[in-house]
């Protein structure tokens, strides 16, 4: 039984890696403009690929998704890009939550790295919806690992899902709107501006996050 459990994990990981390798080689072979053209010509398949990648970018913490937001707006209308991005993000975070709840702390530690896990492990004890809402809202750069940590807490999945969907809608809606207003992929100056604005939001959020993080960690240790 123990060997079957590890075999399932290995197969899932192998499939994910295979998909990523095939996608990367396909992209390199036809170039960026070719990828854009392919996705435009095959809208349904393109939407599926985008959602799969958006989902994997949450499950696999090191995969970036932000650079693809302007691409999604270039290929699809605003609301389609928003819905696809939101669906992928919520699906990915839900997978993180379920994986953590099923396999526990050791699995989560491997997925995010021991150092990061030890830094935010104390958030396992947060099951207050208001506190989790603030964490989601201010700690967007920790979105992926917090999804894993929430799965180790006593928080009901319904609460996790509602808060994650709401805060993700706010963040994605705001960022995609700004990218769209500044000209998106066709306006490099606007694109650089939006990356700067996003970086500013992340910086401010990180400062507030660190203050909250230290306060909560100190409070937890004194309990």
C-alpha atoms as an extended CHARMM CRD file, in Angstrom:
* protein
*
       223  EXT
         1         1  UNK       CA              0.0000000000        0.0000000000        0.0000000000  PROA      1               0.0000000000
         2         2  UNK       CA              2.8630000000        2.3220000000        0.9000000000  PROA      2               0.0000000000
         3         3  UNK       CA              4.5850000000        1.6080000000       -2.4420000000  PROA      3               0.0000000000
         4         4  UNK       CA              1.3340000000        2.2750000000       -4.3530000000  PROA      4               0.0000000000
         5         5  UNK       CA              1.0040000000        5.6580000000       -2.6460000000  PROA      5               0.0000000000
         6         6  UNK       CA              4.5070000000        6.6810000000       -3.7870000000  PROA      6               0.0000000000
         7         7  UNK       CA              3.8720000000        5.2400000000       -7.2590000000  PROA      7               0.0000000000
         8         8  UNK       CA              0.8060000000        7.4920000000       -7.6760000000  PROA      8               0.0000000000
         9         9  UNK       CA              2.8160000000       10.5590000000       -6.6020000000  PROA      9               0.0000000000
        10        10  UNK       CA              5.5940000000        9.6300000000       -9.0390000000  PROA      10              0.0000000000
        11        11  UNK       CA              3.1670000000        9.1380000000      -11.9370000000  PROA      11              0.0000000000
        12        12  UNK       CA              1.4310000000       12.4780000000      -11.3120000000  PROA      12              0.0000000000
        13        13  UNK       CA              4.7770000000       14.2800000000      -11.1360000000  PROA      13              0.0000000000
        14        14  UNK       CA              6.0410000000       12.4820000000      -14.2650000000  PROA      14              0.0000000000
        15        15  UNK       CA              2.9240000000       13.4730000000      -16.2430000000  PROA      15              0.0000000000
        16        16  UNK       CA              3.2490000000       17.1180000000      -15.1650000000  PROA      16              0.0000000000
        17        17  UNK       CA              6.9460000000       17.2090000000      -16.1010000000  PROA      17              0.0000000000
        18        18  UNK       CA              6.2080000000       15.5610000000      -19.4670000000  PROA      18              0.0000000000
        19        19  UNK       CA              3.5060000000       18.1360000000      -20.2570000000  PROA      19              0.0000000000
        20        20  UNK       CA              5.8640000000       20.9870000000      -19.3850000000  PROA      20              0.0000000000
        21        21  UNK       CA              8.7310000000       19.5540000000      -21.4770000000  PROA      21              0.0000000000
        22        22  UNK       CA              6.4760000000       19.0440000000      -24.5140000000  PROA      22              0.0000000000
        23        23  UNK       CA              5.0260000000       22.5600000000      -24.1240000000  PROA      23              0.0000000000
        24        24  UNK       CA              8.4900000000       24.1170000000      -23.7990000000  PROA      24              0.0000000000
        25        25  UNK       CA              9.8680000000       22.2840000000      -26.8640000000  PROA      25              0.0000000000
        26        26  UNK       CA              6.7880000000       23.1490000000      -28.8990000000  PROA      26              0.0000000000
        27        27  UNK       CA              7.1400000000       26.8030000000      -27.9290000000  PROA      27              0.0000000000
        28        28  UNK       CA             10.8620000000       26.8850000000      -28.7870000000  PROA      28              0.0000000000
        29        29  UNK       CA             10.2960000000       25.2140000000      -32.1530000000  PROA      29              0.0000000000
        30        30  UNK       CA              7.7460000000       27.7060000000      -33.4820000000  PROA      30              0.0000000000
        31        31  UNK       CA              8.7980000000       30.8410000000      -31.5590000000  PROA      31              0.0000000000
        32        32  UNK       CA              6.7760000000       33.3480000000      -29.5260000000  PROA      32              0.0000000000
        33        33  UNK       CA              4.8650000000       34.7880000000      -32.4960000000  PROA      33              0.0000000000
        34        34  UNK       CA              4.1110000000       31.2510000000      -33.6270000000  PROA      34              0.0000000000
        35        35  UNK       CA              2.7270000000       30.3680000000      -30.1990000000  PROA      35              0.0000000000
        36        36  UNK       CA              0.4950000000       33.4640000000      -30.2500000000  PROA      36              0.0000000000
        37        37  UNK       CA             -0.7070000000       32.6260000000      -33.7510000000  PROA      37              0.0000000000
        38        38  UNK       CA             -1.3990000000       29.0080000000      -32.8080000000  PROA      38              0.0000000000
        39        39  UNK       CA             -3.3890000000       30.0100000000      -29.7250000000  PROA      39              0.0000000000
        40        40  UNK       CA             -5.4040000000       32.5560000000      -31.7240000000  PROA      40              0.0000000000
        41        41  UNK       CA             -6.2640000000       30.0060000000      -34.4010000000  PROA      41              0.0000000000
        42        42  UNK       CA             -7.1480000000       27.3190000000      -31.8530000000  PROA      42              0.0000000000
        43        43  UNK       CA             -9.0690000000       29.3260000000      -29.2620000000  PROA      43              0.0000000000
        44        44  UNK       CA            -10.5790000000       26.3960000000      -27.3410000000  PROA      44              0.0000000000
        45        45  UNK       CA             -7.3140000000       24.4480000000      -27.2050000000  PROA      45              0.0000000000
        46        46  UNK       CA             -5.4810000000       27.6720000000      -26.3860000000  PROA      46              0.0000000000
        47        47  UNK       CA             -7.8710000000       28.3940000000      -23.5170000000  PROA      47              0.0000000000
        48        48  UNK       CA             -7.3600000000       24.8700000000      -22.1910000000  PROA      48              0.0000000000
        49        49  UNK       CA             -3.5590000000       25.2090000000      -22.3770000000  PROA      49              0.0000000000
        50        50  UNK       CA             -3.6930000000       28.5720000000      -20.6030000000  PROA      50              0.0000000000
        51        51  UNK       CA             -5.9180000000       27.2280000000      -17.7980000000  PROA      51              0.0000000000
        52        52  UNK       CA             -3.6810000000       24.1620000000      -17.3700000000  PROA      52              0.0000000000
        53        53  UNK       CA             -0.5880000000       26.3600000000      -17.1240000000  PROA      53              0.0000000000
        54        54  UNK       CA             -2.3110000000       28.8260000000      -14.7610000000  PROA      54              0.0000000000
        55        55  UNK       CA             -3.2890000000       25.8790000000      -12.5600000000  PROA      55              0.0000000000
        56        56  UNK       CA              0.2160000000       24.3780000000      -12.6140000000  PROA      56              0.0000000000
        57        57  UNK       CA              1.7380000000       27.7850000000      -11.7820000000  PROA      57              0.0000000000
        58        58  UNK       CA             -0.0630000000       27.6230000000       -8.4260000000  PROA      58              0.0000000000
        59        59  UNK       CA              0.6810000000       23.9530000000       -7.7220000000  PROA      59              0.0000000000
        60        60  UNK       CA              4.3490000000       24.2960000000       -8.7380000000  PROA      60              0.0000000000
        61        61  UNK       CA              5.4040000000       27.4160000000       -6.8470000000  PROA      61              0.0000000000
        62        62  UNK       CA              8.3730000000       28.3040000000       -9.0780000000  PROA      62              0.0000000000
        63        63  UNK       CA              6.2920000000       28.5730000000      -12.2800000000  PROA      63              0.0000000000
        64        64  UNK       CA              5.4750000000       32.2430000000      -13.1300000000  PROA      64              0.0000000000
        65        65  UNK       CA              2.0330000000       33.3340000000      -14.3460000000  PROA      65              0.0000000000
        66        66  UNK       CA              2.2040000000       37.1600000000      -14.2700000000  PROA      66              0.0000000000
        67        67  UNK       CA              4.0840000000       37.4650000000      -17.6290000000  PROA      67              0.0000000000
        68        68  UNK       CA              1.2340000000       35.5720000000      -19.3190000000  PROA      68              0.0000000000
        69        69  UNK       CA             -1.5000000000       37.9970000000      -18.2220000000  PROA      69              0.0000000000
        70        70  UNK       CA             -0.7700000000       40.4710000000      -21.0820000000  PROA      70              0.0000000000
        71        71  UNK       CA             -0.6450000000       37.5100000000      -23.5030000000  PROA      71              0.0000000000
        72        72  UNK       CA             -4.0920000000       36.3360000000      -22.3880000000  PROA      72              0.0000000000
        73        73  UNK       CA             -5.4930000000       39.8400000000      -22.9440000000  PROA      73              0.0000000000
        74        74  UNK       CA             -3.8720000000       39.9560000000      -26.3990000000  PROA      74              0.0000000000
        75        75  UNK       CA             -5.5370000000       36.6840000000      -27.4220000000  PROA      75              0.0000000000
        76        76  UNK       CA             -8.9070000000       36.9290000000      -25.6510000000  PROA      76              0.0000000000
        77        77  UNK       CA            -11.4030000000       39.6730000000      -24.7200000000  PROA      77              0.0000000000
        78        78  UNK       CA            -11.0170000000       41.0720000000      -21.2000000000  PROA      78              0.0000000000
        79        79  UNK       CA            -13.7370000000       39.0270000000      -19.5000000000  PROA      79              0.0000000000
        80        80  UNK       CA            -12.6460000000       35.7650000000      -21.1340000000  PROA      80              0.0000000000
        81        81  UNK       CA             -9.0450000000       36.3740000000      -20.0250000000  PROA      81              0.0000000000
        82        82  UNK       CA            -10.2810000000       37.2230000000      -16.5230000000  PROA      82              0.0000000000
        83        83  UNK       CA            -12.4700000000       34.1050000000      -16.2280000000  PROA      83              0.0000000000
        84        84  UNK       CA             -9.7310000000       31.7890000000      -17.5490000000  PROA      84              0.0000000000
        85        85  UNK       CA             -7.1360000000       33.3140000000      -15.2040000000  PROA      85              0.0000000000
        86        86  UNK       CA             -9.4810000000       33.1590000000      -12.2240000000  PROA      86              0.0000000000
        87        87  UNK       CA            -10.5050000000       29.5750000000      -12.9630000000  PROA      87              0.0000000000
        88        88  UNK       CA             -6.8840000000       28.4400000000      -13.2230000000  PROA      88              0.0000000000
        89        89  UNK       CA             -5.8670000000       30.2480000000      -10.0450000000  PROA      89              0.0000000000
        90        90  UNK       CA             -8.7730000000       28.9750000000       -7.9450000000  PROA      90              0.0000000000
        91        91  UNK       CA             -8.4210000000       25.4440000000       -9.3390000000  PROA      91              0.0000000000
        92        92  UNK       CA             -4.6910000000       25.4290000000       -8.6090000000  PROA      92              0.0000000000
        93        93  UNK       CA             -5.1680000000       26.7140000000       -5.0610000000  PROA      93              0.0000000000
        94        94  UNK       CA             -7.9000000000       24.1230000000       -4.4710000000  PROA      94              0.0000000000
        95        95  UNK       CA             -5.5420000000       21.3640000000       -5.6290000000  PROA      95              0.0000000000
        96        96  UNK       CA             -2.8990000000       22.6790000000       -3.2070000000  PROA      96              0.0000000000
        97        97  UNK       CA             -5.4630000000       22.6740000000       -0.4020000000  PROA      97              0.0000000000
        98        98  UNK       CA             -6.6090000000       19.1110000000       -1.1490000000  PROA      98              0.0000000000
        99        99  UNK       CA             -3.0750000000       17.7540000000       -1.5780000000  PROA      99              0.0000000000
       100       100  UNK       CA             -2.0270000000       19.2540000000        1.7540000000  PROA      100             0.0000000000
       101       101  UNK       CA             -5.1090000000       17.8990000000        3.5080000000  PROA      101             0.0000000000
       102       102  UNK       CA             -4.5380000000       14.4100000000        2.0740000000  PROA      102             0.0000000000
       103       103  UNK       CA             -0.7530000000       14.0260000000        2.3300000000  PROA      103             0.0000000000
       104       104  UNK       CA              0.0760000000       16.3150000000        5.2880000000  PROA      104             0.0000000000
       105       105  UNK       CA              3.0180000000       18.4720000000        6.3590000000  PROA      105             0.0000000000
       106       106  UNK       CA              5.9380000000       16.3980000000        4.9800000000  PROA      106             0.0000000000
       107       107  UNK       CA              4.4770000000       16.5590000000        1.4570000000  PROA      107             0.0000000000
       108       108  UNK       CA              3.8350000000       20.3200000000        1.7370000000  PROA      108             0.0000000000
       109       109  UNK       CA              7.3790000000       20.8810000000        3.0190000000  PROA      109             0.0000000000
       110       110  UNK       CA              8.7620000000       19.1290000000       -0.0740000000  PROA      110             0.0000000000
       111       111  UNK       CA              6.5260000000       21.0930000000       -2.4470000000  PROA      111             0.0000000000
       112       112  UNK       CA              7.4830000000       24.5440000000       -1.1420000000  PROA      112             0.0000000000
       113       113  UNK       CA             10.8960000000       23.8390000000        0.4150000000  PROA      113             0.0000000000
       114       114  UNK       CA             11.7340000000       23.3910000000        4.0860000000  PROA      114             0.0000000000
       115       115  UNK       CA             12.9060000000       26.9800000000        4.6000000000  PROA      115             0.0000000000
       116       116  UNK       CA              9.6870000000       28.5870000000        3.3570000000  PROA      116             0.0000000000
       117       117  UNK       CA              7.5890000000       25.9630000000        5.1320000000  PROA      117             0.0000000000
       118       118  UNK       CA              9.2770000000       26.6690000000        8.4820000000  PROA      118             0.0000000000
       119       119  UNK       CA              8.7310000000       30.4210000000        8.0050000000  PROA      119             0.0000000000
       120       120  UNK       CA              4.9740000000       30.2570000000        7.4520000000  PROA      120             0.0000000000
       121       121  UNK       CA              4.1200000000       26.9970000000        9.2050000000  PROA      121             0.0000000000
       122       122  UNK       CA              2.5510000000       28.8740000000       12.1370000000  PROA      122             0.0000000000
       123       123  UNK       CA             -0.2740000000       30.0290000000        9.8340000000  PROA      123             0.0000000000
       124       124  UNK       CA             -1.6070000000       26.4690000000       10.0910000000  PROA      124             0.0000000000
       125       125  UNK       CA             -3.3190000000       27.6060000000       13.2910000000  PROA      125             0.0000000000
       126       126  UNK       CA             -5.2950000000       30.3490000000       11.5240000000  PROA      126             0.0000000000
       127       127  UNK       CA             -8.8700000000       29.3130000000       10.8500000000  PROA      127             0.0000000000
       128       128  UNK       CA            -10.5220000000       32.7040000000       11.3830000000  PROA      128             0.0000000000
       129       129  UNK       CA            -12.1290000000       33.8100000000        8.0690000000  PROA      129             0.0000000000
       130       130  UNK       CA            -11.3380000000       37.5120000000        8.5960000000  PROA      130             0.0000000000
       131       131  UNK       CA             -7.6750000000       36.8370000000        9.3200000000  PROA      131             0.0000000000
       132       132  UNK       CA             -7.3880000000       34.5150000000        6.3390000000  PROA      132             0.0000000000
       133       133  UNK       CA             -9.0490000000       37.1560000000        4.1420000000  PROA      133             0.0000000000
       134       134  UNK       CA             -6.3610000000       39.6820000000        5.1790000000  PROA      134             0.0000000000
       135       135  UNK       CA             -3.6090000000       37.1430000000        4.5290000000  PROA      135             0.0000000000
       136       136  UNK       CA             -5.0140000000       36.4680000000        1.0650000000  PROA      136             0.0000000000
       137       137  UNK       CA             -5.4550000000       40.1640000000        0.3000000000  PROA      137             0.0000000000
       138       138  UNK       CA             -2.0550000000       41.3880000000        1.5400000000  PROA      138             0.0000000000
       139       139  UNK       CA              0.0810000000       38.3320000000        0.9100000000  PROA      139             0.0000000000
       140       140  UNK       CA             -0.5650000000       37.8390000000       -2.8030000000  PROA      140             0.0000000000
       141       141  UNK       CA              3.1130000000       36.9990000000       -3.3970000000  PROA      141             0.0000000000
       142       142  UNK       CA              2.6150000000       34.0810000000       -0.9690000000  PROA      142             0.0000000000
       143       143  UNK       CA             -0.5980000000       32.9540000000       -2.6790000000  PROA      143             0.0000000000
       144       144  UNK       CA              0.6560000000       29.4980000000       -3.6860000000  PROA      144             0.0000000000
       145       145  UNK       CA              2.2990000000       28.3850000000       -0.3990000000  PROA      145             0.0000000000
       146       146  UNK       CA             -0.5680000000       29.7670000000        1.7010000000  PROA      146             0.0000000000
       147       147  UNK       CA             -2.9370000000       27.5540000000       -0.3010000000  PROA      147             0.0000000000
       148       148  UNK       CA             -0.9160000000       24.5610000000        0.8770000000  PROA      148             0.0000000000
       149       149  UNK       CA             -0.7540000000       25.8240000000        4.4710000000  PROA      149             0.0000000000
       150       150  UNK       CA             -4.5330000000       26.3700000000        4.5630000000  PROA      150             0.0000000000
       151       151  UNK       CA             -4.9810000000       22.6960000000        3.6930000000  PROA      151             0.0000000000
       152       152  UNK       CA             -3.1100000000       21.7930000000        6.8820000000  PROA      152             0.0000000000
       153       153  UNK       CA             -5.3760000000       23.9940000000        9.0090000000  PROA      153             0.0000000000
       154       154  UNK       CA             -8.8360000000       23.2330000000       10.3730000000  PROA      154             0.0000000000
       155       155  UNK       CA            -10.4260000000       25.6710000000        7.9450000000  PROA      155             0.0000000000
       156       156  UNK       CA            -13.3840000000       24.2210000000        5.9910000000  PROA      156             0.0000000000
       157       157  UNK       CA            -12.8150000000       24.0290000000        2.2350000000  PROA      157             0.0000000000
       158       158  UNK       CA            -15.9550000000       26.1040000000        1.5930000000  PROA      158             0.0000000000
       159       159  UNK       CA            -14.5040000000       29.0310000000        3.5730000000  PROA      159             0.0000000000
       160       160  UNK       CA            -11.1700000000       28.6540000000        1.7880000000  PROA      160             0.0000000000
       161       161  UNK       CA            -12.8640000000       28.5530000000       -1.6230000000  PROA      161             0.0000000000
       162       162  UNK       CA            -15.0600000000       31.6240000000       -1.0550000000  PROA      162             0.0000000000
       163       163  UNK       CA            -12.2360000000       33.8020000000        0.3110000000  PROA      163             0.0000000000
       164       164  UNK       CA             -9.7610000000       32.6460000000       -2.3360000000  PROA      164             0.0000000000
       165       165  UNK       CA            -12.2400000000       33.3160000000       -5.1550000000  PROA      165             0.0000000000
       166       166  UNK       CA            -13.1220000000       36.7700000000       -3.7970000000  PROA      166             0.0000000000
       167       167  UNK       CA             -9.5440000000       37.9760000000       -3.2210000000  PROA      167             0.0000000000
       168       168  UNK       CA             -8.3150000000       36.4460000000       -6.4890000000  PROA      168             0.0000000000
       169       169  UNK       CA            -11.1250000000       38.2530000000       -8.3310000000  PROA      169             0.0000000000
       170       170  UNK       CA            -10.0380000000       41.5630000000       -6.7970000000  PROA      170             0.0000000000
       171       171  UNK       CA             -6.3530000000       41.0820000000       -7.6080000000  PROA      171             0.0000000000
       172       172  UNK       CA             -6.7990000000       39.6340000000      -11.0950000000  PROA      172             0.0000000000
       173       173  UNK       CA             -9.5610000000       42.0550000000      -12.0360000000  PROA      173             0.0000000000
       174       174  UNK       CA             -7.4750000000       45.0490000000      -10.9470000000  PROA      174             0.0000000000
       175       175  UNK       CA             -4.2440000000       43.9390000000      -12.6250000000  PROA      175             0.0000000000
       176       176  UNK       CA             -5.8600000000       42.8230000000      -15.8920000000  PROA      176             0.0000000000
       177       177  UNK       CA             -7.8210000000       46.0850000000      -16.0470000000  PROA      177             0.0000000000
       178       178  UNK       CA             -4.6230000000       48.1330000000      -15.6550000000  PROA      178             0.0000000000
       179       179  UNK       CA             -2.7840000000       46.0360000000      -18.2550000000  PROA      179             0.0000000000
       180       180  UNK       CA             -5.6920000000       46.5060000000      -20.6590000000  PROA      180             0.0000000000
       181       181  UNK       CA             -5.9170000000       50.2600000000      -20.0670000000  PROA      181             0.0000000000
       182       182  UNK       CA             -2.1750000000       50.7160000000      -20.6460000000  PROA      182             0.0000000000
       183       183  UNK       CA             -2.2530000000       48.9580000000      -24.0040000000  PROA      183             0.0000000000
       184       184  UNK       CA             -1.2500000000       45.4590000000      -22.9840000000  PROA      184             0.0000000000
       185       185  UNK       CA              1.2400000000       43.4660000000      -25.0480000000  PROA      185             0.0000000000
       186       186  UNK       CA              1.1600000000       45.9350000000      -27.9540000000  PROA      186             0.0000000000
       187       187  UNK       CA              2.4220000000       48.8050000000      -25.7650000000  PROA      187             0.0000000000
       188       188  UNK       CA              5.7970000000       47.9000000000      -24.2460000000  PROA      188             0.0000000000
       189       189  UNK       CA              6.0470000000       51.1640000000      -22.2850000000  PROA      189             0.0000000000
       190       190  UNK       CA              2.6320000000       50.5240000000      -20.8090000000  PROA      190             0.0000000000
       191       191  UNK       CA              3.6220000000       46.9360000000      -20.1080000000  PROA      191             0.0000000000
       192       192  UNK       CA              6.7570000000       48.0430000000      -18.2730000000  PROA      192             0.0000000000
       193       193  UNK       CA              4.6500000000       50.5520000000      -16.3450000000  PROA      193             0.0000000000
       194       194  UNK       CA              2.1840000000       47.8910000000      -15.2500000000  PROA      194             0.0000000000
       195       195  UNK       CA              5.0340000000       45.6090000000      -14.1670000000  PROA      195             0.0000000000
       196       196  UNK       CA              6.3700000000       48.5220000000      -12.1200000000  PROA      196             0.0000000000
       197       197  UNK       CA              2.9420000000       49.1340000000      -10.5850000000  PROA      197             0.0000000000
       198       198  UNK       CA              2.5760000000       45.4280000000       -9.8370000000  PROA      198             0.0000000000
       199       199  UNK       CA              6.0360000000       45.4140000000       -8.2640000000  PROA      199             0.0000000000
       200       200  UNK       CA              5.0210000000       48.4100000000       -6.1380000000  PROA      200             0.0000000000
       201       201  UNK       CA              1.8810000000       46.6330000000       -4.9440000000  PROA      201             0.0000000000
       202       202  UNK       CA              3.9660000000       43.5530000000       -4.1220000000  PROA      202             0.0000000000
       203       203  UNK       CA              6.5240000000       45.6680000000       -2.2290000000  PROA      203             0.0000000000
       204       204  UNK       CA              3.8870000000       47.4310000000       -0.1240000000  PROA      204             0.0000000000
       205       205  UNK       CA              2.0590000000       44.1520000000        0.4100000000  PROA      205             0.0000000000
       206       206  UNK       CA              5.3110000000       42.4510000000        1.4350000000  PROA      206             0.0000000000
       207       207  UNK       CA              6.0690000000       45.1430000000        4.0300000000  PROA      207             0.0000000000
       208       208  UNK       CA              2.5730000000       44.8810000000        5.5270000000  PROA      208             0.0000000000
       209       209  UNK       CA              2.7840000000       41.0720000000        5.2940000000  PROA      209             0.0000000000
       210       210  UNK       CA              6.1120000000       41.0040000000        7.1750000000  PROA      210             0.0000000000
       211       211  UNK       CA              4.6940000000       43.1970000000        9.9550000000  PROA      211             0.0000000000
       212       212  UNK       CA              1.6320000000       40.9630000000       10.2680000000  PROA      212             0.0000000000
       213       213  UNK       CA              3.7510000000       37.8110000000        9.9120000000  PROA      213             0.0000000000
       214       214  UNK       CA              6.1310000000       38.7710000000       12.7420000000  PROA      214             0.0000000000
       215       215  UNK       CA              3.2820000000       39.8760000000       14.9920000000  PROA      215             0.0000000000
       216       216  UNK       CA              1.3620000000       36.6340000000       14.4850000000  PROA      216             0.0000000000
       217       217  UNK       CA              4.4920000000       34.4820000000       14.8910000000  PROA      217             0.0000000000
       218       218  UNK       CA              5.3610000000       36.2310000000       18.1620000000  PROA      218             0.0000000000
       219       219  UNK       CA              1.7480000000       35.9410000000       19.3480000000  PROA      219             0.0000000000
       220       220  UNK       CA              1.6870000000       32.2200000000       18.5130000000  PROA      220             0.0000000000
       221       221  UNK       CA              4.9400000000       31.5570000000       20.4110000000  PROA      221             0.0000000000
       222       222  UNK       CA              3.6020000000       33.2480000000       23.5550000000  PROA      222             0.0000000000
       223       223  UNK       CA              0.4050000000       31.1660000000       23.5850000000  PROA      223             0.0000000000
